[in-house]
Amino acid sequence: MKKLFLLIFIFLTLFRFDVSAESYNYNQRGDAVLSQAGYTAEKTVSGGDLKISEFNSPNDIFICGDRFFIADSGNNRILCLDISLERIIKIYSRFTMPDGSETFLKNPSGIFADSEKIYIADSENSRILVSDYDGNIILEINIPDDSAYNYSTFIPQKVIADNYGNIYAVLSNVYSGAVMFSPDGDFLGFFGANRTDKPKDIILENIKNIFRSDSKKSRRKRNIPSGISGFDIDSGNFIYTCTSSENQNTDIIKKLNSAGQNLFMYNTNIFGDYPDLYSVQEKNMFCDIDISENGYINCLDFRYGKIFTYDKDCNLIFISGGKSNQLGGFERVSAVESYGDNLFVLDSMKNTVTVFKKTDFGKLIENAESLYNSGKYSESIEIWKEVLVRDANCLTAYNKISSAFLVLGDYKNAVDYSKRAELSDIYNRAFEGWREDFISENFGFVIIIIALIVLLCLKMPSLKFKNSVKNSLVILFVFFMATIADGTLYGLQFRIEEQRVFNIIPYFVKSIGIFLLWCISSRACGTFFGGCGTFGNIFIATSGAVIPYTAQLFINVILSHVLIRDEYVFMQIIRIAGIIWTVILVFNSVREVHHYSFKETFIAVIMTVLGIAVMICLAVLVLCLFQQIYVFILSLLTEISYRIRS
């Protein structure tokens, strides 16, 4: 029996490892969940498998037609294989220059090819070579003799060419983007440079520099863009770039048109793994990118050895690979390419090419994508529903189904599916259509509801509330609940970001905390300026003053489930009206409680606000002090425990 339990435990452990390593995705809340694999590793290919010497630190691969090229950098050669990776077609280690002399490669790190030419980034020779398939050099590009090229080195790492023959190269230690050359090798300038920090961050840093010492300024990170680490080009001459940087937060993945404009600039999707709330995880570093025939974007992560596959709208579809010694795992990835249903990943540490094959689940998604992109929305919906049967957490399926229903005019189903996956943009448009249909079908009922709401609003001002501590506590509690509702119960179309973890403390501080600070500061200022109001009187008067603000919070929460984004101005008007009304009531409460004149009331209000700021600053200082004491005691206890052990 013990042996049986042991075997079951080993089986479950191995099964769990395989799933967690390759088959996961992210749900609508950004949590990692189990998912079916889109690709599975089929085999690895090494130099020994091809009956040649082993690869030595290969850096790049490229597929052109039925030819598979490998930049075998350490062996100073370019390998040309058949697409099945079973036969060597040609080994390029020496080339013939136009004058008839021979030249040799030295650490070639990038390879690209079209139907007639081979483009090689010959790194340690500081040049780009353009050759025909017989090894005859057509063009040699060296460091540009141009004042616009203000770098002293020329070390090409990657190279591609567009349909017009223009050549692009990623250079080492160059931050101005890719270098662009004409078909004749003339330097045309830089292309697709990454952006620096956002303007607001730059302004904030400049303000901070006013108060920094010279030593701190010297240690501060320089505000320069990161260089491009890899790129690829599709059939439409759009160039896709990726960046591997610890500090770069913008332009991680870009799609550039011929003018160098980033078409993904306003895309809000996250590239790579989502941030983990409960652990500090280092960010992904993308070293290469590949665009497949069907428009999928394959991003290769150097840090974790993963391949992130996105559709053309940057929706995450699959995550494959990972760091391991098993089949499908990597040590140091360097390049990725796709061909048909296969994905090829180069490992420069293992010196192998791993072949991934698309699974039935991956083919199902590809079929659904193809139907959707060709405008066959009804047919695609059925396939996407089958995808959800196999993987209920597939966000792309929810996205496509709700979008398809929206195009077909089935707003009810579009609302339902977009709400399940919390897709606010699609939900907003679908809800607008559904609301229009609902009003046209239930016009009389809607008019009656609106009339009752108007009558209720007209009745509210005539209600009298008795001034007492008990009623004030009830109002304060309602204010607290309204603040929570305002932060958590808005309609999906108005949610900027879904709250992954509910924390009651911020809502308590924004409502009851600020309320009590106002009462305490007002009482202190009243004592200083000769006011006659007690803390109880201030508490009761202030609680009555926050009623309009509390009411507008609840009203806007209700309206957020009725209005669409284009009608947000009505919610803003209600919010501003509630704030102004509350400010006027608070001002009057201070004057009546303390029996001030208008001028004295104005000064008292300003001093009360300053008093709140002072109390907050003191609270922060006290918290910092306690934190330092805690760290000191913890380090002291740790030191004592080490001494006792030794």
N, C-alpha and C positions, 0 to 999 in steps of 0.2 A: 504493500500500500504506500509506503514512504517513497519507493522508487517511482510509483505512478504519479504521485504529487510532484516529485522533483522533475519528472519529464514534462508535466503540464506547465509547471512554473517556467522551465527553460523555453518551452514553445511560446508561451505568452510574452516572455521577455524579448525573444527574438522578433516576434511579430510586431510588438509595440515599437521596437527600435526601427524596424523598416518603415513603418507608417510615419513615425515622427520625423524621420530623416528626409523622406521624399514626398509624402502625401499629406500636405496641409495647405490651408488657405486662410483667408480672413473673412469674418462675418461683418454684418453692418455696423457693429459696435467696435470693430478693430481688434477683436480677440482672435487668436489663432485657433482654428478648429480643424478636425480631421477632414480630409478630402480625398477623392479618388485621384490617382496619378494621371497626368496627361501624357507623360512620357515614361518609359521604363528603359533602363540600360540593357542593351542587347549584347555588346561585346566591346573589347578594347583591342586596339591595334598598335603594335610596337614595331621598331625596326627589325627585330628578330622574326616577327611574324611575316615580314616582307622579304626575308632572306637577305637583308643588308645589315650594315652596322647599326647599332642602336641610335635612336635620336639623342641629341645632346642639347638640352635647354631650348626646345622649339618654341617660337614666340607667336607664330601666326599661321592661319589656314585660310584658304579661299577656294570656292567652288565656281567653276565656269563651265557650263554645259555638263559634259560627262567627265570632266577632269577635276581632280582634287589636288590642290597645291598645299605643300607644307614648307614653311620657312624654318628649316632645321638650322637654327642660328649657330649653335656650338660647333656644328660640323661644317659650317660655311658653305651650305648648299641649299638648293631649292629642289624639292621632290615633287614630281608630277605622277599622280596615281590615277587609276580608274576609280569610278565613283563607288565601287564596291569595296575599295581599300584592300584588294587582293593582289593587284599586279602593278608593278612599277612601269610607267610609260617612259619616263626620262628623268635623269638626274642632272640638274644644272649646277655645276660647280665652277666652270670656266666659260667665259664669253668672248666673242670676237668683236673688237672695236672697229669702227668705220675705217681706220687706217690699216687694218689687218692684224694688229697686235692683239695679244691675249690679255684678259683681265680676270681677276679672281674676286670672289665675294669675301667680305670680312664681317662676320656677325650680322647677316641679313635678318632684320626683325619684322619686316612687313612685306606682304605679298598681295598683289591684285592682278586680275587678268580679264581680258575681253576676248572676243573671237579671233583677234589678230595679234595682240600684244600682251606682254607680261611686264608688270610694273613692280620693281623691287626697291624697298627701302634698305639700302646698303649702309648700315649705321656707322660702323667703325671706319668705313672709307669716306664718310661724310658726303654721300651722294645718293641720287635716285637714278636708277637705271630703267630704261625702257627697251625691251628686247622683243624680237620675234620668237616664234616657237622653235626655231632652229638654233637659238643662242646667239644671234647676231644683234649687237647693240645698235639701236636706232637713235637713241637720245641719252645723253648723260647730263644730269642737272647737278651742279655744285652750288656752293654758297652764293646767294645772289649778290651781285655787285651793284647794289642800289642803296641810296641813302635812306629809303623807307624801311629797309631791313636793318634795324639797329641792334642786331645780336652778333656776337663774335663767333658763335659756334653754329654748326649746321649738322644736327644729328637726327635724321629721319627715323621715326619709329613705326609709323603706319602710312600707307599710301593707298589712294583710290583715284579713279578717273571717271568723269561724267560722260554722257553720250556725245558731247561735242569735243572730247579729247582733252579738256582741261584737267590738270593734275592737282590733287590736293594731298598734302602731307602733314602729319602730326609730328612735331619736332620736340625733342627733349629740352627742357628748361626754357620753353617759349610759352608765354602767357597771353599772347595777342591773338590766339586762335590758330587755325590751320593755315599753312602757307599755300598759296594758290599760284600755279604756273599755267601758261598758255600751252597749246599742243606743241609749240616750238621750243618750250623751256624758258620762256621769258617770265620774269617775276611780275605777278599781277597784284600782289598785296596779301593781306591777311583776311581770313574768312571765318565768321562764326565765333568770335571771341566770347567767352563767358562774361556775365555781368559781375560786378562787385556787390557789396552789401546793398540792401535796399536803401533808398534815399533817407527814410526816417531813421534807420540805424546809423547812417553816416552823420546825420545832424546830431543825434544823441551822443555819438562818440566825440564829436567836436565840442559839444557842451561839457562833457566829462573831462576833456583835455584841459579845459580852463582851470580845473581844480587839481590836476595831476602834477606830480613833480616830474622833473626831466628824466629821472631814472625809470619811473613808471611808464612814461611815454615811450622810452626806448625799448621796454619789454613788451609793449603792446603789439598785437598782431598787425602786420601791414595790410592795408586795404587794397590788395591786388587780386585779380581774378585767378582762379586755378586753371591750369592748362587742360586741354582735352586729352583724354587717355585712349579713346578709341572711336572709330566712326564707321559708317556703312552708307551705301547709296542704293536707292530703290530704282525701279524702272522709270519713274517719273522725274528723275534727277533731284529728288529731295534727299538731303544729306542728314543722317541721324548721328548725333554725337553723344558720348557719355563721358562722365568725369568722375575720377576717383580722388577724393580729397577729404581730409578730416574736417576742414573748416568750411568748405563750400556747401551752402544750403540752397542756392538757386542754380538753375540750369544744369541739374544733374543729368537729365535726359532731354535732348533737344531735337526738334525737327526743323530743319532750315530750308527755306526756299532759295531761289537763285540770287535774291538780294541779301541773303544772310539773315533774314528775319526769322525768329523762333516762333513757330506756329503752336508750340506747347507752352508759351509764356504764361497764359492765363489758365492753364490746366491745373486743377487743385488736387489731382490724384497723387497719392504717395507712391514713390518708386522705391522698391525694396521692402524690407520688413517694417511692419508698423511698430511704433514705439511701445515698449512694454511698461505698464504702470508700476509693476512690482519689482523690476530689476533694471539695472543700468546696462544697456546693450550697446555695443559699439555700432556705429552706422555702417551700412553697406558701402563698399567701394567698387564701383563698376569699371572694369578694365576693358571691356569690349561689348559691342552691340551688333546685332544681326537683324536684318529685315527679311522675313520669309516671303515666298511667292504670294501667299494669301494675305500679306500685310501684317502678320504678327510681328511684334517687336520682342526679340530675345535679348535680355540684358544679363551679362555675365558678372557675377559678384566675386571679386578677387578675395575678399576677406573670409567669406564663409563657403566659397566654392559652389554657390547656387546659381541656377538659371531661372530668372523671373520672366515669364512669358505674358505679354500684354496684347490686347487687340489694338486696332488702329485708333481707338478712342482712349487708349491708356487704361483700360479696365484690366485688372489682374485676372489672369485665367489659370495659369499653372505655376507651381514652384517645383523645380526638380534639382537633383544633385545634393551636394553637401560635402562636408569634410569627413572623410573616412578612408579606410584601406580596402573597402569592399568594392564590388562592381557597381559603378554609378556614383562612387565617391571620389573626391579629389584631394590633392595636397596643395598644388599651386596652379590654378587655372590661368590661361593666358589668351585664349581665343575661342569663339563660338561661331558656327556656321549651320545653316539649315538647307535641306534639299528634300523636297517631297515630304514624306512622313518621317524623315529622319532628322535628328539633331546631332551635330558633331561638336565635341568639346575637347580642346587641347590642354593637356596637363604638362607644364614645363618641368615639373619635379619628377613625376612618374615617367615622363618621356613617352606618353601614350596619347592616342586619340580614342575617346570613348564615344561609341555610337548609341544614341538613344532612339528608340522607335515609338511612334505615337500609339497610344493604347486605343481600345475601342471607345472609351469615354472621351478621349481627345478627338477622335474622328467624329464622334457624335456632336461635339461642340463645334468643330470645324464645319460640319454639314449645316448645322443650325445658323452659324454665322454667314455661310455662303447664301442660304435662302434669304436671310434677313437683308444682307447687303444688296441682293438682286431685286429687292422689293416684293418678294413673295412672303408677306408678313403672316398670313393665315397658316401657311405650311410651316413656317419657322416656329410659330407659337407651339405647335404640337411637338416639335423636336425639342424645344427648350423645356417644355413641361416634362418630357422624358428625362432630360438632364437633371431637373429638380428631383425627380423620383430617385435618381442614383446619388445625387448630392444636394441635399436640401439647403445647404449653406452657400450655393453658388450665386454670388451677387450678380455676376454677368448675366445669368439666366433671368433673374428678376428684372434687371435693367432692360434687357432686350424684349421680354414679354410685355412689360408695362409700356415701353416705347411703341411696340407693335400695336397693342390695343389702342394707344393714343392716336396713332396714325389712322387706324381703322374706325375711329370714332366711338369705340366701346369704352366710354369714360369710367363706367362703374368698375370694370375689371382692371382698367389702368390704375385707378385709385387704389384698388385692393392690393395689387402686386407691388406697386411703388411704395405703399405704406408698410408692407411686410419687410421690405428691405431698407426702409427709411431713406428713399431716394427723393429728396425734397424738391429738386428741380422738376422732375417728371411729375411728381405729385401735385405741384402747384398748377401746372398746365392741365393735368387731368381733372383736378378738383374744379377748375374754372368751367370746364365743359360739363362736368356732372352737375354743378350748381345751376348752370343755365337750364339744363334739362329738367332738374327738380323744380325750379321756380315756374317754368312753363307748364308743368303738369299739376302743380299744387299752388297756383297763384292765389286763390281765395284763402287757403290756410295760411300762407305766408303773410298776407295782409292782416289777418286777425292777430297773428303773433306780434307783428310790428306794432299794431294799435295797442295791444296789452302792454308791451314794453314801454311805449310812450306814456300811457296812463300811469304806469308804475313810477316812471321817472318824474312825472309831474306831482305825484303823491309824496315822493321822498322828502322834498324840502319842508313839508308841513309836519313831519314826524319830529317829536321832541324827545331829547335824551336827557335824563336826569344826571347832573354832574355829581359823580361819586367815584370813590376809589375803585369800587367793584366794577362799575361800568367802564372805567378807564382801563382796568386790567383786561376786561373782555375786548375792548377796542385794540389794545396792544397785542393781544393774542391773535386777533383777526388780522392785524397789520403784519405780524410775523408769518401767518399762513399765506397771506397775499403775496409776500415776498418770495416764499417757496414756490407758489403757483406761477409767479412771473418767471421764475428761473427754470421750471421743469415741465410746465403743462401747456406751453405754447403749441399751436398747430404745427404740423410737420413742415409746412411751406415756409415758416418763419424761424425754424431752428437753424442757427448758424453752425453749430457743432453739437452732436449728440453727447450727452453727459454719460460717461462710462461708469463713474463711481459717484454716488450721492454722498455729499458731505454737508451736514446741517450747520456746521460752524460758520461758514461765510454768510449764510442767510440770517443766522442769529446776529452776527455782527452788523450786517447792513440794516437790520430792523431794530431789534430790541437794544443792541449795543449802542448804536448811534442815538437812539431815543433817550437812553439813560445818560449818555454822555452830555447830551443837550441839557437835560434837566439838572445835572450836577453843575455844569459850567454856568448855566443861567442862574442857579442859586448862588454860586460863588460871586458872579458879577453883580447880582442884586445886593449881596452883602457889601461889596466894595463900593457900589454907586448909590447906596442908601435905598435900595428897593425894599418893599414891605412884603413881598410874596414869600410864602413858605415853600418847602420842597413839595409838599402835598398839593398845594394850589398850582404850582408849575406843572406837576405831573398830570393833574386833571385837565388843565387848560391845553397843554401840548397834545394830549391824547385826542381831544376834540378837534384840534387843528389838523391832525394827520388823516382824518376821515376822507377828505377828497382825494388825497394821494392813494390811500388804500382802495378806494372805490375805483379809481382809474386803472389800478393794477388788475383787479378782477374783471373789469369791463374789457380791457385789452386782451386778457387771456381768452375770454369768450369770443371776442371779435377775431382772434387769430385762427379760430376754427370755422369762421364764416367768410372772411375776406381772403383775397389773394395778394401777392406781393405788390402788384401795381396799385393796390388800394391801401397800402401801408400808411399813406399820408393821413388818412382818417384816424388811425391809431396814434400817430404822432401828435395830431391836434388834441386828442383826448388826453394824452400824456402831458403835454405842455400845459393844457388848461388845468389839469389836476395839480401839477407842480406849482403853478402860479397861485392858484386858489389856496393851497396849503401854506405857501410862503406868506400870503397876506394874512391868513388866520394865525400863523405863528407870530407874526409881527404884532398883530392886535392883542394876542394873548400875553405877550411880554408887556405891552403898554398897560393893559388892564390889571394884570396881576401885581405889577410893581408901581402902578400909578405914575408912569413916566409921561413926559411930554413927547412929542414926535421926535425931536432932536435927541432927547435922552434915550428913547427907545432904539433909534437907529444906531447910536453909539453902543448901547448894551448888546444889540444883536451882533455887531461886528466883534466886540470883545468876547462874546459867547463862542463865536466860531473860532476865534484865535485860541480861546481856552481849550476847546476840543482838540485843536491841532497840537497844543502843548501837551495835553494828557496822552495823546496817541504817541508823540515822540518819547515821552517818559516811559510809556508802557513798552515801546520797542527797546529802549535802552535797558530796562529792567530784564526783559527777556534775553537780550544779548548777554547781560551779566550772568544770569542764571545758566545760560548755555556755556559760558566760559568756565563757570564753577563746576558744572557737570563734567565737561571735558577734562578739567584738571583733576577732579576726583577719580574719574575713570582711568586716566593715564597713571595716576598714583597707585591705584589698586592693581593695575596691570603690572607696573614695575615691581610692586611688592610680591605679587604672585610669581614673577620670574625669579626674583631673588630667593624666594622660599624653595622653588623647584631646584635651583642650582646649588 
